[in-house]
Amino acid sequence: MTKPAASKRHLPTSPFKAPVAPAPKYFAVGDQVTHDVYGLGRVIGIEDGTAVLVNFGSEHVRIVSPYAKMTKL
């Protein structure tokens, strides 16, 4: 198993603009979401911004931050 490559740091003398960090995703109870693995679901609980509990119909799944595979509809 290999380690993921470290991100390159931006040098202040570089002629290129620094990469913009994506905004963190925030979910509220009742939001409809889609997940790459589980499909369509609805947020039923939030744990202090670290995880969300989502009802995907047949199962409830706890998804931890950074929610890479989940988007709000």
N, CA, C and O atoms as CSV, one atom per row, in Angstrom:
chain,resi,resn,atom,element,x,y,z
A,1,MET,N,N,0.845,-1.167,0.000
A,1,MET,CA,C,0.000,0.000,0.000
A,1,MET,C,C,0.892,1.232,0.000
A,1,MET,O,O,1.828,1.328,0.793
A,2,THR,N,N,0.602,2.163,-0.881
A,2,THR,CA,C,1.422,3.365,-0.989
A,2,THR,C,C,0.719,4.556,-0.356
A,2,THR,O,O,-0.506,4.598,-0.253
A,3,LYS,N,N,1.517,5.508,0.059
A,3,LYS,CA,C,0.972,6.739,0.640
A,3,LYS,C,C,0.569,7.677,-0.486
A,3,LYS,O,O,1.222,7.704,-1.530
A,4,PRO,N,N,-0.518,8.463,-0.289
A,4,PRO,CA,C,-0.879,9.438,-1.320
A,4,PRO,C,C,0.166,10.540,-1.411
A,4,PRO,O,O,0.819,10.878,-0.424
A,5,ALA,N,N,0.312,11.085,-2.586
A,5,ALA,CA,C,1.301,12.136,-2.801
A,5,ALA,C,C,0.929,13.388,-2.011
A,5,ALA,O,O,-0.242,13.761,-1.941
A,6,ALA,N,N,1.918,14.025,-1.428
A,6,ALA,CA,C,1.686,15.265,-0.677
A,6,ALA,C,C,1.385,16.393,-1.657
A,6,ALA,O,O,1.938,16.437,-2.756
A,7,SER,N,N,0.512,17.294,-1.253
A,7,SER,CA,C,0.192,18.414,-2.130
A,7,SER,C,C,1.373,19.379,-2.177
A,7,SER,O,O,2.104,19.542,-1.200
A,8,LYS,N,N,1.539,20.003,-3.316
A,8,LYS,CA,C,2.649,20.934,-3.489
A,8,LYS,C,C,2.286,22.272,-2.865
A,8,LYS,O,O,1.158,22.747,-2.998
A,9,ARG,N,N,3.247,22.869,-2.189
A,9,ARG,CA,C,2.989,24.162,-1.571
A,9,ARG,C,C,3.192,25.264,-2.594
A,9,ARG,O,O,3.960,25.115,-3.544
A,10,HIS,N,N,2.497,26.366,-2.388
A,10,HIS,CA,C,2.578,27.503,-3.294
A,10,HIS,C,C,3.696,28.430,-2.833
A,10,HIS,O,O,3.745,28.819,-1.666
A,11,LEU,N,N,4.582,28.777,-3.737
A,11,LEU,CA,C,5.673,29.697,-3.423
A,11,LEU,C,C,5.219,31.127,-3.660
A,11,LEU,O,O,4.567,31.401,-4.668
A,12,PRO,N,N,5.547,32.054,-2.750
A,12,PRO,CA,C,5.123,33.445,-2.915
A,12,PRO,C,C,5.693,34.099,-4.174
A,12,PRO,O,O,5.108,35.056,-4.682
A,13,THR,N,N,6.804,33.610,-4.681
A,13,THR,CA,C,7.424,34.204,-5.868
A,13,THR,C,C,6.893,33.601,-7.171
A,13,THR,O,O,7.329,33.998,-8.252
A,14,SER,N,N,5.978,32.668,-7.086
A,14,SER,CA,C,5.433,32.008,-8.262
A,14,SER,C,C,4.562,32.976,-9.070
A,14,SER,O,O,3.814,33.761,-8.486
A,15,PRO,N,N,4.649,32.931,-10.403
A,15,PRO,CA,C,3.802,33.802,-11.225
A,15,PRO,C,C,2.358,33.293,-11.316
A,15,PRO,O,O,1.488,33.992,-11.836
A,16,PHE,N,N,2.103,32.090,-10.816
A,16,PHE,CA,C,0.766,31.504,-10.874
A,16,PHE,C,C,0.010,31.775,-9.582
A,16,PHE,O,O,0.609,31.920,-8.516
A,17,LYS,N,N,-1.292,31.841,-9.686
A,17,LYS,CA,C,-2.124,32.080,-8.513
A,17,LYS,C,C,-2.145,30.842,-7.624
A,17,LYS,O,O,-2.035,29.711,-8.098
A,18,ALA,N,N,-2.288,31.084,-6.332
A,18,ALA,CA,C,-2.371,29.982,-5.379
A,18,ALA,C,C,-3.686,29.231,-5.595
A,18,ALA,O,O,-4.706,29.856,-5.885
A,19,PRO,N,N,-3.681,27.895,-5.459
A,19,PRO,CA,C,-4.925,27.150,-5.630
A,19,PRO,C,C,-5.919,27.504,-4.518
A,19,PRO,O,O,-5.541,27.711,-3.365
A,20,VAL,N,N,-7.170,27.565,-4.891
A,20,VAL,CA,C,-8.220,27.918,-3.947
A,20,VAL,C,C,-8.719,26.642,-3.273
A,20,VAL,O,O,-9.060,25.668,-3.944
A,21,ALA,N,N,-8.758,26.659,-1.941
A,21,ALA,CA,C,-9.259,25.502,-1.206
A,21,ALA,C,C,-10.782,25.442,-1.342
A,21,ALA,O,O,-11.454,26.466,-1.220
A,22,PRO,N,N,-11.333,24.245,-1.597
A,22,PRO,CA,C,-12.788,24.157,-1.725
A,22,PRO,C,C,-13.469,24.443,-0.390
A,22,PRO,O,O,-12.948,24.104,0.673
A,23,ALA,N,N,-14.632,25.067,-0.460
A,23,ALA,CA,C,-15.374,25.390,0.755
A,23,ALA,C,C,-15.890,24.104,1.397
A,23,ALA,O,O,-16.300,23.181,0.693
A,24,PRO,N,N,-15.872,24.037,2.727
A,24,PRO,CA,C,-16.386,22.832,3.379
A,24,PRO,C,C,-17.881,22.699,3.144
A,24,PRO,O,O,-18.595,23.695,3.032
A,25,LYS,N,N,-18.342,21.466,3.072
A,25,LYS,CA,C,-19.752,21.214,2.821
A,25,LYS,C,C,-20.508,21.199,4.141
A,25,LYS,O,O,-20.061,20.595,5.116
A,26,TYR,N,N,-21.642,21.860,4.163
A,26,TYR,CA,C,-22.498,21.884,5.344
A,26,TYR,C,C,-23.846,21.304,4.980
A,26,TYR,O,O,-24.410,21.625,3.934
A,27,PHE,N,N,-24.356,20.456,5.840
A,27,PHE,CA,C,-25.643,19.827,5.626
A,27,PHE,C,C,-26.555,20.142,6.799
A,27,PHE,O,O,-26.092,20.330,7.924
A,28,ALA,N,N,-27.851,20.200,6.531
A,28,ALA,CA,C,-28.852,20.426,7.562
A,28,ALA,C,C,-29.806,19.236,7.570
A,28,ALA,O,O,-29.936,18.525,6.574
A,29,VAL,N,N,-30.468,19.029,8.700
A,29,VAL,CA,C,-31.435,17.946,8.805
A,29,VAL,C,C,-32.544,18.202,7.786
A,29,VAL,O,O,-33.097,19.299,7.716
A,30,GLY,N,N,-32.857,17.183,7.008
A,30,GLY,CA,C,-33.886,17.299,5.985
A,30,GLY,C,C,-33.344,17.523,4.592
A,30,GLY,O,O,-34.102,17.434,3.627
A,31,ASP,N,N,-32.051,17.812,4.448
A,31,ASP,CA,C,-31.465,18.006,3.123
A,31,ASP,C,C,-31.475,16.695,2.339
A,31,ASP,O,O,-31.182,15.631,2.884
A,32,GLN,N,N,-31.814,16.786,1.064
A,32,GLN,CA,C,-31.748,15.622,0.207
A,32,GLN,C,C,-30.346,15.577,-0.399
A,32,GLN,O,O,-29.844,16.586,-0.895
A,33,VAL,N,N,-29.721,14.400,-0.353
A,33,VAL,CA,C,-28.341,14.248,-0.810
A,33,VAL,C,C,-28.233,13.043,-1.737
A,33,VAL,O,O,-29.111,12.182,-1.779
A,34,THR,N,N,-27.137,13.011,-2.471
A,34,THR,CA,C,-26.814,11.839,-3.267
A,34,THR,C,C,-25.392,11.409,-2.922
A,34,THR,O,O,-24.513,12.246,-2.717
A,35,HIS,N,N,-25.175,10.105,-2.860
A,35,HIS,CA,C,-23.874,9.536,-2.505
A,35,HIS,C,C,-23.447,8.615,-3.634
A,35,HIS,O,O,-24.278,7.924,-4.223
A,36,ASP,N,N,-22.151,8.602,-3.941
A,36,ASP,CA,C,-21.640,7.798,-5.055
A,36,ASP,C,C,-21.858,6.297,-4.847
A,36,ASP,O,O,-22.007,5.556,-5.819
A,37,VAL,N,N,-21.878,5.843,-3.598
A,37,VAL,CA,C,-22.028,4.416,-3.319
A,37,VAL,C,C,-23.468,4.063,-2.945
A,37,VAL,O,O,-24.010,3.082,-3.455
A,38,TYR,N,N,-24.099,4.851,-2.058
A,38,TYR,CA,C,-25.403,4.507,-1.507
A,38,TYR,C,C,-26.576,5.059,-2.298
A,38,TYR,O,O,-27.686,4.542,-2.174
A,39,GLY,N,N,-26.369,6.087,-3.103
A,39,GLY,CA,C,-27.439,6.649,-3.912
A,39,GLY,C,C,-28.133,7.821,-3.260
A,39,GLY,O,O,-27.497,8.623,-2.575
A,40,LEU,N,N,-29.449,7.929,-3.470
A,40,LEU,CA,C,-30.254,9.044,-3.009
A,40,LEU,C,C,-30.666,8.844,-1.556
A,40,LEU,O,O,-31.074,7.750,-1.167
A,41,GLY,N,N,-30.557,9.911,-0.747
A,41,GLY,CA,C,-30.920,9.811,0.661
A,41,GLY,C,C,-31.302,11.152,1.247
A,41,GLY,O,O,-31.266,12.178,0.567
A,42,ARG,N,N,-31.675,11.133,2.543
A,42,ARG,CA,C,-32.074,12.350,3.246
A,42,ARG,C,C,-31.347,12.388,4.591
A,42,ARG,O,O,-31.292,11.389,5.307
A,43,VAL,N,N,-30.783,13.571,4.926
A,43,VAL,CA,C,-30.050,13.754,6.183
A,43,VAL,C,C,-31.048,13.702,7.339
A,43,VAL,O,O,-32.044,14.425,7.341
A,44,ILE,N,N,-30.773,12.832,8.332
A,44,ILE,CA,C,-31.663,12.714,9.487
A,44,ILE,C,C,-30.979,13.097,10.786
A,44,ILE,O,O,-31.633,13.179,11.825
A,45,GLY,N,N,-29.653,13.338,10.746
A,45,GLY,CA,C,-28.945,13.754,11.951
A,45,GLY,C,C,-27.587,14.334,11.624
A,45,GLY,O,O,-26.978,14.008,10.605
A,46,ILE,N,N,-27.111,15.224,12.533
A,46,ILE,CA,C,-25.808,15.871,12.353
A,46,ILE,C,C,-25.036,15.751,13.657
A,46,ILE,O,O,-25.607,15.928,14.733
A,47,GLU,N,N,-23.750,15.454,13.575
A,47,GLU,CA,C,-22.882,15.319,14.748
A,47,GLU,C,C,-21.800,16.391,14.724
A,47,GLU,O,O,-20.694,16.125,14.253
A,48,ASP,N,N,-22.082,17.578,15.211
A,48,ASP,CA,C,-21.121,18.674,15.383
A,48,ASP,C,C,-20.220,18.917,14.173
A,48,ASP,O,O,-19.044,19.233,14.348
A,49,GLY,N,N,-20.725,18.781,12.984
A,49,GLY,CA,C,-19.944,19.064,11.782
A,49,GLY,C,C,-18.906,18.007,11.451
A,49,GLY,O,O,-18.147,18.175,10.496
A,50,THR,N,N,-18.852,16.920,12.214
A,50,THR,CA,C,-17.869,15.876,11.938
A,50,THR,C,C,-18.465,14.709,11.182
A,50,THR,O,O,-17.740,13.970,10.516
A,51,ALA,N,N,-19.763,14.529,11.272
A,51,ALA,CA,C,-20.422,13.416,10.590
A,51,ALA,C,C,-21.901,13.729,10.424
A,51,ALA,O,O,-22.463,14.559,11.139
A,52,VAL,N,N,-22.520,13.044,9.464
A,52,VAL,CA,C,-23.961,13.162,9.271
A,52,VAL,C,C,-24.551,11.756,9.197
A,52,VAL,O,O,-23.898,10.819,8.739
A,53,LEU,N,N,-25.771,11.627,9.646
A,53,LEU,CA,C,-26.500,10.367,9.568
A,53,LEU,C,C,-27.516,10.522,8.450
A,53,LEU,O,O,-28.343,11.434,8.469
A,54,VAL,N,N,-27.445,9.612,7.465
A,54,VAL,CA,C,-28.281,9.730,6.278
A,54,VAL,C,C,-29.139,8.484,6.128
A,54,VAL,O,O,-28.660,7.361,6.285
A,55,ASN,N,N,-30.424,8.698,5.819
A,55,ASN,CA,C,-31.359,7.616,5.559
A,55,ASN,C,C,-31.372,7.368,4.058
A,55,ASN,O,O,-31.807,8.225,3.289
A,56,PHE,N,N,-30.898,6.206,3.642
A,56,PHE,CA,C,-30.877,5.843,2.230
A,56,PHE,C,C,-31.994,4.864,1.892
A,56,PHE,O,O,-31.860,4.062,0.968
A,57,GLY,N,N,-33.092,4.926,2.636
A,57,GLY,CA,C,-34.229,4.055,2.365
A,57,GLY,C,C,-34.120,2.747,3.113
A,57,GLY,O,O,-34.818,2.549,4.108
A,58,SER,N,N,-33.266,1.853,2.662
A,58,SER,CA,C,-33.143,0.540,3.293
A,58,SER,C,C,-32.165,0.529,4.459
A,58,SER,O,O,-32.153,-0.428,5.234
A,59,GLU,N,N,-31.344,1.568,4.607
A,59,GLU,CA,C,-30.369,1.603,5.692
A,59,GLU,C,C,-30.030,3.033,6.091
A,59,GLU,O,O,-30.174,3.969,5.305
A,60,HIS,N,N,-29.578,3.177,7.333
A,60,HIS,CA,C,-29.073,4.446,7.854
A,60,HIS,C,C,-27.561,4.344,7.875
A,60,HIS,O,O,-27.008,3.373,8.392
A,61,VAL,N,N,-26.880,5.351,7.309
A,61,VAL,CA,C,-25.424,5.324,7.206
A,61,VAL,C,C,-24.855,6.587,7.830
A,61,VAL,O,O,-25.338,7.690,7.573
A,62,ARG,N,N,-23.811,6.417,8.662
A,62,ARG,CA,C,-23.089,7.549,9.257
A,62,ARG,C,C,-21.910,7.855,8.338
A,62,ARG,O,O,-21.032,7.015,8.141
A,63,ILE,N,N,-21.897,9.058,7.779
A,63,ILE,CA,C,-20.843,9.462,6.846
A,63,ILE,C,C,-20.035,10.570,7.500
A,63,ILE,O,O,-20.581,11.595,7.908
A,64,VAL,N,N,-18.723,10.353,7.596
A,64,VAL,CA,C,-17.848,11.305,8.268
A,64,VAL,C,C,-17.310,12.344,7.280
A,64,VAL,O,O,-17.230,12.106,6.075
A,65,SER,N,N,-16.946,13.502,7.833
A,65,SER,CA,C,-16.384,14.585,7.055
A,65,SER,C,C,-15.059,14.136,6.460
A,65,SER,O,O,-14.340,13.404,7.139
A,66,PRO,N,N,-14.693,14.503,5.291
A,66,PRO,CA,C,-15.026,15.647,4.454
A,66,PRO,C,C,-16.105,15.398,3.412
A,66,PRO,O,O,-16.232,16.211,2.496
A,67,TYR,N,N,-16.877,14.349,3.487
A,67,TYR,CA,C,-18.009,14.080,2.594
A,67,TYR,C,C,-17.613,14.104,1.123
A,67,TYR,O,O,-18.303,14.711,0.305
A,68,ALA,N,N,-16.516,13.454,0.784
A,68,ALA,CA,C,-15.993,13.502,-0.577
A,68,ALA,C,C,-16.950,12.921,-1.605
A,68,ALA,O,O,-17.005,13.413,-2.733
A,69,LYS,N,N,-17.701,11.894,-1.251
A,69,LYS,CA,C,-18.563,11.231,-2.229
A,69,LYS,C,C,-20.020,11.639,-2.116
A,69,LYS,O,O,-20.878,11.023,-2.748
A,70,MET,N,N,-20.328,12.684,-1.313
A,70,MET,CA,C,-21.709,13.067,-1.097
A,70,MET,C,C,-21.924,14.530,-1.480
A,70,MET,O,O,-21.113,15.397,-1.154
A,71,THR,N,N,-23.027,14.785,-2.175
A,71,THR,CA,C,-23.366,16.148,-2.563
A,71,THR,C,C,-24.824,16.438,-2.234
A,71,THR,O,O,-25.671,15.544,-2.238
A,72,LYS,N,N,-25.097,17.709,-1.947
A,72,LYS,CA,C,-26.457,18.152,-1.641
A,72,LYS,C,C,-27.204,18.405,-2.939
A,72,LYS,O,O,-26.644,18.945,-3.894
A,73,LEU,N,N,-28.471,18.013,-2.969
A,73,LEU,CA,C,-29.299,18.259,-4.167
A,73,LEU,C,C,-30.145,19.490,-3.988
A,73,LEU,O,O,-30.903,19.854,-4.887
